[in-house]
């Protein structure tokens, strides 16, 4: 609906969902396109927003590094915040499985494309979409994925740090740089804490050997 209102055709809208497949950057690009922003500005902005996928892909790669290159490429192409959260929860309990991640990605990819088609064809029938409160779907989804992962101290510290850094940097940094900044800082601290915890658990073993 937003894309059509901004002047994109049905096929341009569907093509963006199939190729870009990133909700935050798509909505941002549509808004900038509708306001007449320069194409370079749109590309640069969406690249910054999607930079967080580098972190998601790097984390996922550690679980599926033994899978074929073509399968890892498919997983990387369709990886999103939501499917990453589903995959990590599965990997931590059952081990890495590229096919599980691919299936999770493909499911959301199908839903995203189908929703784009339905929204483009039937969206005009909804006079005031903002009145439905649909903008709450994304934050509620992330909360639902995050809460089950806060079972140990490291994850809780990382989540809290990410929240604090993202809010603090959003007040001083332009655009969506706060997303990348919070992701890098929280990930680095999380990796350091996990390593320290691993070393602490290994010390009694060395002392008893």
N, C-alpha and C positions, 0 to 999 in steps of 0.2 A: 504494500500500500504506500509506504513512504517513498519507494523508488519511483513508482508511477507518478506520484504527486510531484516529484522533483524533476520529471521530464524524461525519465528512462522508459524505453519500450519494454514490452513483456519479455522479449527474448534477451534483451540486455540485462534485465533484472534476473532472469533465470540463469543466464550465463555467469553472472557475478556470483550467484549462490553456488553454482557447480564448480567454479574455478577458484574463487577466493575462499569460500566456506569458512568465514570468520565473522560472526555476528557483530561484534563491537566495531571492527574496521569497516564493515559494510554499511552499517547505520551512519557512521561518521562520514564515509565517502559520499553517501547519498545526500546527507545534509550539506556538505561542502559543494557538491555538484549543483544542488538546487539554489545555493546562494551565489553561484557563478565563480567559484574559486578556480584558480589556475590549475591545470592538470598536474603540474609538478608538485604543487602544494598538497594536492589530494594524495598523490603517490607517496610523498615523503611522510605525510601524517599517518597513512595506513601502515607504512613500513615500520614506523616507530611503535604503533599500537601492537602490531603483530610480532615485534621483536621478542616478546615473551615466549613465543613458540620455540625459540632457540633453547630456552631453559627447559621447556616441556620435552622437546625432542631429545635433548642431552640426557635428561633423567630417564626417559623411556628406553633410550639406547642401551643403558647399562643393564636392563633386564632382558633385552631381545638381541644382544650382540651376536649370538650364535645362529640366528635365523638368516635365510638367504637375503642377498642384497635387494632383490626386487620386492620382497615382502616388506623389508624394513622401509623401502622407499614409499610403498603404498601406505604404510602406517604413518610415516612422517607427513605425507600429503594431507591425510584426512584427520590428523590429530587436532583435537580441540581441548579447551579447558575441562569441559564436562567429561569427555571420554578419557582424558588423561586421569582424572580423579577416579573414575571407575576402574581403569587399568591398574593404577598403583595400589588400590585397595585389594584387588585380586592378586597382584604380584607378591605383595607382602605376606599373603596367607598361603598362596599355592605355587609361588615361583613364576618366573618369566614365561610368557606365552604370547608370541607375536600374533597368532591366529585369534586369540581372545581379544587382543587390542584391535586387530583389524575388524573383527565382527562388531565390536562396540562402536568403532568409528563409522563403519558402513551403515549401521542402524540409524545413527544420528544424521548421517549424510542423506539417507533416503527421506527421513522425516523433514529435514531442512529443505530439501528440494521440493517435496510434496507441499509443504507449508507455503513455500514461495509461490507455487502454482495456484494454490487455493486463494492465497492472499491477493494475488494479482488479478484473478478472475472475479472474486467475490468481495474483495475489500471495499469496493465502492458502495456496497449495500449497508455498511456500518457507518452511520453519519458522524459519530464522534468516538473514534477508537480510544483516545486518551482517557475517556470517562470510564473505561472498563478496568483501568489500573493494570494494563498488561506490562507496563514498565517494571513492575515488581517481580516478574517471573525470573529474570536473570539473577538478581541478588538472592532471592529465595532459593533458587537452584544451587547456587554456590554455597549457601549456608547449609543446605541439606547434604551436600557432598563433603563439606569441611568437618562438620560436627563428628561424624563417625570416625574420622581420622585422628581425633584429638585424644587418643587412648594413652599415649605415653608422654613423658615430660618434654622430650625433644620437639615433638610435633606441636605441643601446646606453646612452647617458647617461640618456635618459628612462626606460628600463626599470629601470636600476639605481636611479635616484632614486625611482621609484614603489615599488620593493621596500623601500628603506630607510625612506621616509616612512610607508608602510603598516604596517610592523612597529613603528616607533617610536610612531606615533599610536594603534595598537591597544592599546598598553600603558597609555595615559592617557585615551583617549576611550571613551565608552560605546557600545554597539551597533555599528553598521556605519558610523559617521562616518568611520572611517579610510579606507574605500574612496573616499568623495567627496573627502576631504582630499588623499589621495595622487593621485587623478586630476586634480584642479584644479592642484595644484602642479607635477606632472610635465608636464601639458599646457602650462602657462604657460612653463615652462623650455624645453620642446621647441619651442614657437612662437618664443621669443626666439632660441634657438640657430639654428633654421632661417632666421630672418630675417637674423641676423648672417652666416651662411654665404652666403646669397643676395647680400647687399651686398658681401661680400668677393670673390665671383666676378664681380660687375659692375664693380668698380673697374678691373681691367686693360683692360676694354672701353672705359671712359671715357677712360683715359689714352692709348689708341692711336687714339682718334677725333679 
